[in-house]
Amino acid sequence: MKSIFKKKWRMITLQFFFAIGFLYLTCRSVNFKLVATSIANINYWVLAFALVPQGISFLLLAAREKYLLSDLYTFSFIDLMKGVFISFVGNNILPLRAGEFLKAYYWANRSGCAYVSLMSIALLERVLDLIVLVILFFVGSKTILVHLGVHSSWLIFACLIIAIMIFLLFLWDKKTNQEIILHPHLQTILGKKISQICQHFLSNVVNGLRVLKSTRYIVFAMLFTILYWIMNLAGLYLMLQAFHLSFTLSEYIVLLLATSLGAAIPSAPGYIGTYDYFTKMPLVFYGINASIAVSFALISHALQIIPFTIIGLFFVLGPIQSLLKSKQFNSQ
């Protein structure tokens, strides 16, 4: 464990600076007395009930992975749940989003399957999430786009072009089954580093699709992805209700997109700083006092991280410790 973190110390340091910077942006010019008052006025019964959709979302992730992994290995549902919690807890207590890698190693240890194939499935999960988030973006952000002078039809056209390109890539792979290599002219335009990143990403996505031999499994995985994000939206709705804040459906969706962006940006363990800032800003955009917005950001963040991290540690602390000490993990 120490060796891999030593190799990545620059990235870890940068992530912590990101966290400190975004925490400063979140808390600057805030009336902390008003923050305390806002927290005191929370409906804690409703806030506690917001944990229910989050708990259901873990079950949905395990169900999704059952279908995505079926062609490789038949995992028990308990093993799938452990994998979900290994990823969740690992991302919250370790730098470098180590939870995703630990989950793939856990799958590999339980099944004997190749780590590369399993990591491709983990990446395919992120692609499915991205597809749903793009759909939600079009549903929820039309009013913001109008204010920015961007017509939603432009974005729809751009996404349609991207979808067609992905579909053609899929057909090409089915026909040739060859390794994906970017055209030399495109590599020249993008540069060596960006070309390597793009090629690695495309190769992993295609490898994930190659593993999935059943269209039915892909459909079920997409269905569980949609249900997962509905649960996230329900949890966000309940947390806002606990703070006595109400919005339209499109505004709830924009808030969900913003919090998801905050969790996606590289930062310290538990998305410290980035999550809080990207939760606060859309609330301020919708006219909520900055201090109240900060109180919601901090409490909602704690609610989504602390309870299930503590619960998860009871079940997966042993496997996480074993994986961190393994030679395979530290060699990556």
Secondary structure, DSSP 8 states (H G I E B T S, - for coil): -HHHHHHTHHHHHHHHHHHHHHHHHHHTT--HHHHHHHHHT--HHHHHHTHHHHHHHHHHHHHHHHHHHTTT----HHHHHHHHHHHHHHHHHSSTTHHHHHHHHHHHHHH---HHHHHHHHHHHHHHHHHHHHHHHHHH-HHHHHHTT--HHHHHHHHHHHHHHHHHHHHHHHHH-------HHHHHHH-HHHHHHHHHHHHHHHHHHHH---HHHHHHHHHHHHHHHHHHHHHHHHHHHHTT----HHHHHHHHHHHHHHHHS--SGGGTTHHHHHHHHHHHHTT--HHHHHHHHHHHHHHHHHHHHHHHHHHHHHHHHHHHH-HHHHH-
